[in-house]
Amino acid sequence: MDIKEKIRSAPDSPGTYIFKDKNSKIIYIGKAASIRKRLKGHFAKNASSKQAQLIENIKDVEYILTPDESTALLLEAALIGRYKPRYNISLKDDKSYPRLKLTVNEEYPRLFITRKLKDDGALYFGPYTNSKLLRKAVDFMRRVFQLRTCQRMPKKECLDFHIGQCIGPCIDKGKKGQYLKIVQELKLFLEGKQKELLEYFSRQMKEFSDKKDYESAARIRDRIKALSLIAPTDKTQKTPVILKEGPLPIQPSQQIESLRQILGLPRPPHIIEAFDVSNTSGKEAVGSAVCFKDGKPYINRYRHFKIKTVNVIDDYSMMREIVARRYKGLISSGEELPDLVIIDGGKGHLVAAKSQIRAMKLIDIPVISIAKNPDKIYLSEKKEPVLIGKFEGLLVLVQRIRDEAHRFAIDYHRRLRRKKLKASELDDIKGIGPKRKAELIKYFGSLDEIKTADIEDLKKAEFISEKEAKAIYNHFRV
């Protein structure tokens, strides 16, 4: 296939592309929101003399697909730094481009955007040619690599810890080894070594699974899912390398039959739903309902709930509310009702949920709960939990469904907390109203980027005057 045919068959997707010469040497690396359109642009008429020279030397093209252009930006910079292609413009000494700074010179390193290069022992990555895309990429990395963002270590945990974006070394010094391991993982990622990182995570997940630590294995699996989206492509397949979800020992059909026998159900539970509530000191309280069909997630039936009728810390009342709203909705829409309901919690949560379900005349739906530390299953008919070997298939299935309900509730709760935080921390800036506040968040991508921006960065937003830029800058530094 010649170069023009390869370009015509290139995907209309974001990613990084690599041009090679007749000796298979890399001569240019670029990124694009659409690889196909960008490649066609290179071969358009009226090219400059330098562009014409590049085109003349291109004999092959490869590409790496990414989920969006922001991750393509990171990969482009890493590959340029590694291969130093002849036709890429050197930005090494240009101070106007942003970089990423990983402060390995600190006891607990941080990652942030900077335009200042210092000989301070920190690691610098870049430069990057698009600051807006870079901010989006930083948001992604903070979700996967839970490092602190505080300039000074606080004496107690902050919101980042509660929303799962920092592992909290400020309150648990025993986590230092784990924290530094995350720093090394992030360094591999920024160096463009995603494939090596994915292989490392796969080994780590297997070790947890072999030890029957399925909760830790599931956390690693989620990180693999996020990172595998930007793993290098196979040269012949031309699609991202996606690692499989295993090796968690899940055999749904056998586990469902075990569940039927132990609970005394008339038939295997074809559809199972699970509920959880999440709140921080009663604030931004939410609930979740997840659905599994034949032992597998049935995402189309997942639902979030904002708690509307409970204004105090009362998990039982919150559970009753979301159960009532869920089954009122299913009944009115005529959707199939579940064969089993699982509640995340102990005996009290179970009683609350079951009483609400029975009040709705749904007397045929069995309800159980699963409590933590240690995990044990409660039936409403029995005072004591069901005694099952801790790692038998039945408990693993129930744990998996319960954990999914918990994850789904926590994710929604975190999003609401972030949204509220973004709004509240800008409320006290004189002259910045609701419209300007929304524009700021949209332009910079996150509150952290607004906090760390200097006056010149703030003024680049066309809707911000110099006076407003100074007010914002001073607000976060007083």
Protein Blocks (a to p, Z undefined) as FASTA:
>chain_A
ZZklmmmmpccbddddddddfkopafbdcddfblklmmmmmmpghiafklmmmmmmpcbd
cddddfbfklmmmmmmmmmmmnopaklccfklmmkbccddddfkbmbdcddddfbdcdeh
pacedddfbfklmmmmmmmmmmmmccdfbfbdcfbdcfklmnopaghlmlomklmmmmmm
mmmmmmmmmnopmmmmmmmmmmmmmmmmmnopaklmmmmmmmmmmmmmmgccdfklopac
dddfblcdcdfklmmmmmmmmnopabdcfbacddddddeehiaiacdddddeehiacfkl
gccdddfkbcbdcfklmmmmmmmmmmmmmmmnopacdfbdcdeddfklmmmmmmmmmmno
pakbccddddehiaddddfkbmbdcdddfkbmklmmmmmmmmmmmmmmmmmmmmmmmmmm
mmmmmmmpghiafklmmmmmmmnopaklmmmpcfklmmmpmkbcfklmmmmmmmmmZZ
